[in-house]
Amino acid sequence: MMAEPPILTSGASGRVTALLSLLALRGFLLLLLLRAFVLLLLLPFRWRSASTVAAAEGRADASKKGGGHGGVMVRVPAAMVPRRQREQETAARRALAVERVKEAREQGQHGRSFSLFTTARGDTLFTQSWTPLNMKTRGLVVVMHGLNEHSGRYDHFANKLNENGFKVCAVDWIGHGGSDGLHGYVHSLDYAVSDLKEFLEKVLAENPGTPCFCFGHSTGAAIILKAACDPKVQSWIDGIVLTSPAVHVQPSHPIVTVLAPILCLLAPRYQFSAANNNGSVVSRDPEALRTKYSDPLVYTGSIRVRTGWEILCLSTYLLQNLYKINVPFLVLHGASDSVTDPRGSQRLFDEASSKDKSLKLAFISDIDSSFAACLL
């Protein structure tokens, strides 16, 4: 008996709202002031430490010249340790993503496979594909997951598309799933946009002459929309399907727009503990929440400063450039969605230049992936 499909839930999980709140910002500013005060107190000790190291190096040189056995003091930058830990954590996530694909193949999903894709920046991204068996491929669907989740959560969706003759290719964007980067951290969503363009070019070269469509959820949908503003991408794809696109994201107060860039420079990876992490606004299905938040490949920590700012910047760009969208599209959005504002989908429908466009606002907060598959 086939397992019930997981409900697509927004990867943002209400945490962007918390990031953009004044209460969280006040707490963050107090923390920054405290850290600055501590650094000022430590400056004399850092100067003394540098002098001690210089003296030690001098003694070591003298010892070498004199044939002695004096030791050499080696200073290891503190940043090297966290970086090594991040690399280990990334390797563990990637190993788990690979293992899941292998297990799926052992259980009969012979059309499912994975590969590693290296971007122009040198980052390695985890990608996977689902190929229909015993039937001709009608089209290609490139999937972009939402914030904090990963491509593996779209397995049931991909299987439904396979049953209808569509091959599915998906990528874990930077900082997500089995891809490189600190988990849940996105230094620039333009990286994700450019990575999508490179990935599209790759899969189209591997599947020449096959009609290509894009499917995106939440922030993944916003990434697709920005890529679709590029005339070159418009010539590659035949249409897009979006669920709960993160188009209309606004700060709680105008001052956030002024402070956020400064905070991104001072502490881009800082996590706002005030962020909502219980998922109550994301889904009414307890099983869907349990499945999502017990998955090690899903980032369940508080949203990071830079990531939240990048989402806000992407939203601002889209609201100013929706008229550039001229590819056919279908948008599904819950009318009561309190995470991604349905007004953004309405503006997309109203302002896009596409002649073939549809918007379906449902009076539910969750969009079932199998429903989206049927509409394709």
N, C-alpha and C positions, 0 to 999 in steps of 0.2 A: 504493500500500500504506500502510495507516494506521500511524503511528508507535506504538511501544509506550508505554503509559501510564507516567508517572513514578510512582515509589513514594512514597507519603506518608511523610514523615519528620518527626519532632518538630522544631519550630522552635527548641526550647530547646537542642538539640544538646549536652546534658551540661554546659552552662555554668552552669546554676543551681546545680548541686552544687558547682562550683568557687567560686562566689560565696559560698556559705554555709560554706565551710571555714575553720577557724581559722587555717591557714597563710596564706591570702590576707588574712584580716582583720588578722593581725599585721603583714604587710607594708604594708597600707593605713594602719594606725595610725602606723607609723613615718614614712610619707610625710606624713601630716597634721601630725605633730610637727615635721618638717623644714620644711614650708611655713609653719607658725605661727612658727617661729624666724626664717625669712627675712623674714616680714612685720614682725616686731618690729624687725629690723635696718633695714628700709626706712622705718619710721615717721618718723624725723627728716627724711629726704629728701622724703617726701610732704608734711610740714609746710612745709619750705622751698619746695617746688614751689608749694604753695598760696599762700604769701606772695609768691612771685615773680609769680604770675599776677595777684594782687590789685594789686601795684605796677604791673604792665604795664597793667592795665585803667585804673588811675588816670592813668598817663602818656598813655594813648590818649584819655581824656576831656579831659585838659588840652590835648592836641594838637588835638582837634576844636574846642575853644573858641578856641584861638589860631590856628586856620586852618592848622595844620601838617598833615603827612602821616604822622604816626606810625602804625605798624601795630597791629592788635589781635590779641592771642593768643587762639586759640580752642582749648578743650580738648574733645576728642572722647572720650566714654567708651569704655573698652576693649571693653565688652560689645557695642558696636554693630558692630564688625568681625566677630566670630564669628556674630552674628545674620544679618548680610548674607551671609556665606558659607553659613550653613544654608539661607537662602532660595534661594540659587543652586543648592545641592545638591538641595533639594526640587524646584525647577523642572526640573532635569535628570532626576530620577527620574520625575516626572510626564510629561515629554515622552516618555521611553522607554516608559512604560506605555501612553500614548496611541498611540504608533507601533506597538506590538505589536498592539493591537486593529485598527488600520487595515490592517496587513499581513495579519492573519487574515481580514478581510473581503475583501481583494483575492484571497486564496487560496481563497475560496469559502464562508467562514463568515459568510453574510449575516445570520444571526440574532444575531450577536455585536455588541454596542455598548457604549459607555462614557458616563458622565456624571459631573459633579462635584457633590458633595452638601455643603452648608454646615450645620454643626451649630449648636446653640443657643449654643455658646461662640464661634462665628465661625470655627472651623477648617474648612478645605476638605478633604474626603475624596474619594479616587478610587474610583469604583464602576463595575462592569461587569455586563452581563447577557447571557445566552444564551437565545434564544427559539426553541422548536421551530417548524419551517416545515412547511406542508402537513399539519398535523394539529391537532386540538383540544388545547388545554392542559389536562392533567388536574390539575395542581397546581403549586405554587410552592415552590422550595427556596432558602432564604437561607443562604449559605455564610460561615462565619467561619474564616479561615486561622489557622495556628499562629504562635507567636512567631518573629519575625525573617524570615518569608517574606511572601508576598503572594497576592492572589486569582488572578493569572494562572497560578499553578502548578496550578490546578484546572481547566484548560481541557479536558483529556481527560475528567475526571469530569463536567463540565458537558455535554459532547457526548453522553456515555452517557445522562445524564438526559434530554436533549433527544430522543434516540431513543425514549425511553419516555414522551414526552409531558409532561415536566416543564420548566417555565421556571426558570432559575437566575439569582439575583441575588447578587452578592458585593460586599464592601466591604473596602478596605485600611484597617485601623484605624490610629489616630494613630501617627505615627512609623514607618510601614511602607509599602512599595511606593510608589505615586504620591500618597500623602496627605501633609498638612502634618506638620511636626515633625522634630526631629533623628532621623536614621536609627537605629533600634534603641532609642530612648529613649521610655519611657512614664512620664509623671509620675504618672498615676493610672489604674489599670485600670477604675476607676469611670467614667472618660471613655469607655472602649471599651464598657462596659455601656450607658451612657446613649445613646451613638451608635447602638448596635445597636437599641435601642428606637425611636429616631427613624427609623432606616432601615426597620425593620419597618413602622412606621406609614405611611411614605411608599409602600413597595411594595404594601402592602395596599390603600391608597387608589387606586393605579394599576391594581390587579388585583382589583376587588371580586368577592366571592363565590367566589374561588379558594381551595381548601384550601392551607394554608401549613405547610411543614415547615422545620426548621432543621438544618443540618449543620455540625458544628464539629470541629476537630482540635486536640489538645493544649491549649494555653492558650486557643485560640479556642473549644474545647469548654467550658472552664471559664467563659468569658465568657457563653456561651449559658446555662449552668446557673444562673449568678447572675441573669441576666435572667429566666429561667423561674421564679424564686422570687417574682416579681411577679405577683399575681393578674390584672392587666390583660394582661400578656404571655401568661399561660396561656389567656386567653380568645381570643387572636389565633391561636395556633398549634395544629396538629392532632397534632404529634409532633416528636421530635428524634432525630437519629442522631449518635453521637459516636464518634470514633476516638481512642484513647489520651488520654482527658481528663486534664488536670493537676489532679486533685482532691487527691491525697495528696502534698503537697510539704512536707518537714520539714527544718529546719536540722540541721547536723551536731552542734551543741552548743547547749544552752539559752541560753548567753551571747550567741549571735548575735541572739536575739530582743530582748535589751536594747541591744546596740550598734548594730544595723542602723538604727533610727530616727534615731540621732544622726549616723551616717555619711551618711544620706540628706539631712540638713540641711546638713552641711558640704560634701559633694561628691557630689551626686546623679547627675551624669553620668560620674563616674569609672568607668573600665573596668578590670576585673580581668584582668591579663595572664596570670594562672595558669589562666584558664578553658580548658577543653578545647575545641579548635576543629577537631580533625581529623575529627570526625564518625564515628569508628569505632564508637561505641555507638549510632549512629542507624540505620545501614543496612549490610547486608552486600553490597549491590549497588554496585560501583565506579562504574558509569555513572550511577546515581541520585545518588551523592555528587558526581560531576563536574558533572552538570547543575545541581545545587542551588548548589554553592559557586562556580560560575563565572558565576552570574546576578547582575548588578549590582543588581537589585531585592531581592535577598536580603541581609540584614545578616549579614556574616560576622565582624564584630569581636567582641571580648570583651564579655560582658554588662555592662551599666551597673548601678551600685549601686541606684538607685531602681527600675529595672525588676525586678531580682531581688527586692527587698523587696515590691513590689506583687504579684508572683506568690505570694509566701509569704502575704501578707495575704488574697489571694483564696482560696487554699487553706484557710486557717484559717476564713474565713467559710463556705465550702461545707461543710466537715466539721461545722460546727455547725448547718447549715440544710438538709441534704439531705432532711429530712422534708417540706420545703415543696414539693418537686418532685412534681407530680401529673399531668403530661402523659405520654402514651405515649412510650417511648423504647427505642432499641436502642443498645447499647454494644459496640464491637469493641476488643479490647485484646490486645496480645501478652503472653503469660504470662511471657516472659523479658525484657520491656521494662525496661531499667535507667535510662531517662530519665524516663518518667512511670510511677509505681508502679501496677501493676495492682490493688493492694489498695484504692486509691481507687475504682476502678470497682466492685469488689466491695461496698464500703461504700455506694456510690450505689445499687446494686441492692438491697441489704438494707434500707436506711433510707428510700428514696423512697416516697412515698405512692401513686405511680402503680399502677393496677391492671393496666395493659398494659405490661409491661417485660421486656426480654430482655438478657442479657449473654453475649457469646461471647468466651471467652478462648482464643486460638490459641497454639500452641507455636511461634510465630515472633515476631520482633521488629519486623517490618515489616507494615503493612497496605496492601494494594494498593487504590488508589482505585476501580478497576473492580469489585473485589469488593464494596465498599461500595455502588456504584451498582446492582449486581445485586440486593442485598438490599433496596434501596428498592423 
